Amino acid sequence: MSQPIRILIVEDHAIVRQGLVALLQTVPEFSVVAEAADGTEAVALFRERRPDVTLMDLRLQKMNGVDAIVKIRSEFPEARIVVLTTFDGDEDIYRALAAGARGYLLKGMTGDELMDAIRVVHAGQSRIPAPVAERLAERMSGPALTGRETDVLRLIVGGNSNKEIAAVLAISEATVKTHINSLLSKLGVTDRTQAATTALQRGIVHLD
């Protein structure tokens, strides 16, 4: 018999994590070798257990999922990681796959879909469901925000005025207005409120 696929589960909600463990343990070809509740623990357990496949949530304490993926793959480029999340924003998807995730699954999928994705990724392939691929295509076809525009947008979402944004970023209010006009155009919206809503929907900015 072949060796079971060794799996690390990274999920901050204990009930969800326990449910995943219980589900995967019903399959003889899978073996859950470790569970992590935050990104820092995930990196440490990956180093220790060297799993074949890692299921990674994105919203984690101490270190978010994307940063954990970057850290793990910087040390173990062959790491096979599947994102398992509720977040379907195109920017979330783009960041996770750019970091090196081999799959991106939404928590509404079935158990069979999850198991199939684990097998596919373990075999060295990728698993990107059609709805996720469509969101990614939208992200890739549109103009990207610059780092400074993203900073401004994050502060807009936080409820800051132009004057406050200028103070935080140590730039002039005129420069803030220039960045806002540019990001409004790139996001295809007409005002700050729409920009904030779009930023949250797409996963460009998250509320902590």
C-alpha positions in Angstrom: 0.0 0.0 0.0 1.1 3.5 -0.8 1.9 5.9 2.1 -1.0 8.2 3.1 -1.1 11.8 2.1 0.2 13.7 5.2 -1.9 16.9 5.8 -1.4 20.0 7.9 -4.6 22.0 8.7 -4.3 25.7 9.4 -7.6 27.2 10.7 -8.2 29.6 13.5 -11.7 28.5 14.3 -11.5 25.4 16.5 -14.9 23.9 15.5 -14.1 24.3 11.7 -10.6 22.8 12.3 -12.0 19.8 14.2 -14.6 19.3 11.5 -12.0 19.2 8.8 -9.9 16.7 10.9 -12.9 14.5 11.4 -13.8 14.6 7.7 -10.3 13.8 6.4 -9.8 11.0 9.0 -12.6 9.1 7.4 -10.4 8.6 4.3 -7.7 5.9 4.7 -5.4 7.6 2.1 -5.2 10.8 4.2 -3.4 11.4 7.5 -3.7 14.7 9.4 -0.3 15.1 11.0 -0.7 18.5 12.5 -3.1 21.3 13.3 -2.3 25.0 13.6 -4.5 27.9 14.9 -2.4 30.8 13.5 0.1 31.6 10.9 3.2 31.6 13.1 2.2 28.1 14.4 1.6 27.0 10.8 5.2 27.9 9.8 6.7 26.1 12.9 4.6 23.0 12.4 5.4 22.8 8.7 9.1 22.9 9.5 8.6 20.2 12.1 6.3 17.8 10.3 6.9 18.5 6.6 3.4 17.7 5.4 2.6 16.6 1.8 -0.3 19.1 1.6 -1.3 22.1 3.7 -4.8 23.4 4.0 -4.4 27.1 4.8 -7.0 29.7 5.9 -6.3 33.3 5.0 -7.5 35.3 8.0 -5.3 34.2 10.8 -3.8 35.7 14.0 -0.1 36.6 14.4 0.6 36.0 10.7 -2.0 36.0 8.0 -2.3 33.1 5.5 -0.6 34.8 2.6 2.4 35.8 4.7 2.5 32.2 6.1 2.5 30.8 2.5 5.3 33.2 1.5 7.4 32.2 4.6 6.9 28.5 4.1 7.6 28.5 0.4 10.7 30.7 1.0 12.1 27.8 3.0 10.4 24.9 1.2 9.8 25.8 -2.4 8.2 22.4 -3.1 5.5 23.0 -0.5 2.0 22.2 -1.8 -0.5 24.5 -0.2 -4.3 24.8 -0.7 -6.1 27.9 0.5 -9.4 27.1 2.1 -11.3 30.3 2.9 -14.6 32.2 2.9 -12.9 35.1 1.1 -13.6 35.2 -2.7 -12.4 38.7 -3.5 -10.2 38.8 -6.6 -7.3 40.5 -4.7 -7.4 37.7 -2.0 -7.2 35.1 -4.7 -4.4 37.0 -6.6 -2.2 37.4 -3.5 -2.6 33.8 -2.4 -1.7 32.4 -5.8 1.1 34.9 -6.3 2.5 33.7 -2.9 2.6 30.1 -4.3 -0.7 28.4 -3.3 -1.5 25.5 -5.6 -5.2 25.6 -5.0 -7.9 28.1 -3.8 -11.1 26.6 -2.4 -14.1 28.3 -0.8 -15.6 26.9 2.3 -18.9 26.3 0.6 -17.5 23.4 -1.4 -18.4 19.8 -0.7 -16.3 17.3 1.1 -15.7 15.4 -2.1 -14.4 18.5 -3.8 -12.0 19.1 -1.0 -10.7 15.6 -1.1 -10.3 15.7 -4.8 -8.3 19.0 -4.6 -6.0 17.4 -2.0 -5.3 14.5 -4.3 -4.8 16.8 -7.4 -2.4 19.2 -5.6 -0.5 16.2 -4.0 0.0 14.9 -7.5 1.7 18.2 -8.4 -1.1 19.9 -10.2 -3.2 22.9 -9.4 -6.9 23.2 -8.5 -8.6 26.5 -9.2 -12.4 26.2 -9.4 -14.1 28.1 -12.3 -15.7 30.9 -10.2 -12.3 31.5 -8.6 -10.6 31.5 -12.0 -13.1 34.0 -13.3 -12.4 36.4 -10.4 -8.6 36.0 -11.0 -9.0 36.8 -14.7 -10.9 40.0 -13.7 -8.1 41.0 -11.4 -5.4 40.3 -14.0 -7.2 42.3 -16.7 -7.7 45.4 -14.7 -5.1 48.1 -13.8 -3.3 47.4 -10.5 -3.1 49.9 -7.7 0.3 51.2 -6.7 1.6 50.6 -3.2 0.9 54.2 -2.3 -2.6 54.1 -3.7 -3.3 51.0 -1.6 -2.0 52.9 1.5 -4.4 55.8 0.7 -7.3 53.4 0.1 -6.6 51.6 3.4 -6.8 54.9 5.2 -10.0 55.9 3.4 -11.6 52.6 4.5 -10.4 53.6 8.0 -12.5 56.8 7.8 -9.6 59.2 7.5 -10.0 62.6 5.8 -7.6 63.8 3.1 -5.8 66.0 5.7 -5.4 63.0 8.1 -4.1 60.8 5.2 -1.6 63.4 4.3 -0.3 63.6 7.9 -0.1 59.8 8.2 1.8 59.3 4.9 3.8 62.5 5.3 2.7 63.9 1.9 0.7 66.9 0.8 -3.1 67.1 0.5 -2.7 67.8 -3.2 -0.7 64.5 -3.6 -3.4 62.7 -1.6 -6.1 64.0 -4.0 -4.0 62.9 -7.0 -3.7 59.4 -5.5 -7.5 59.3 -4.8 -8.4 60.4 -8.3 -6.1 57.7 -9.7 -7.5 54.9 -7.5 -11.1 55.9 -8.2 -10.4 55.6 -11.9 -8.7 52.2 -11.5 -11.5 50.8 -9.3 -14.1 52.1 -11.7 -15.9 54.1 -8.9 -16.9 57.7 -8.5 -16.5 58.5 -4.8 -14.7 57.6 -1.6 -17.6 55.6 -0.2 -17.8 53.4 -3.4 -14.0 53.0 -3.2 -14.2 51.8 0.4 -17.0 49.3 -0.4 -15.1 48.0 -3.5 -11.9 47.6 -1.5 -13.6 45.5 1.1 -15.5 43.4 -1.4 -12.5 42.6 -3.5 -10.2 41.9 -0.6 -7.8 44.8 -1.3 -8.3 45.9 2.3 -9.6 44.0 5.2 -11.2 45.3 8.4 -9.2 43.9 11.4 
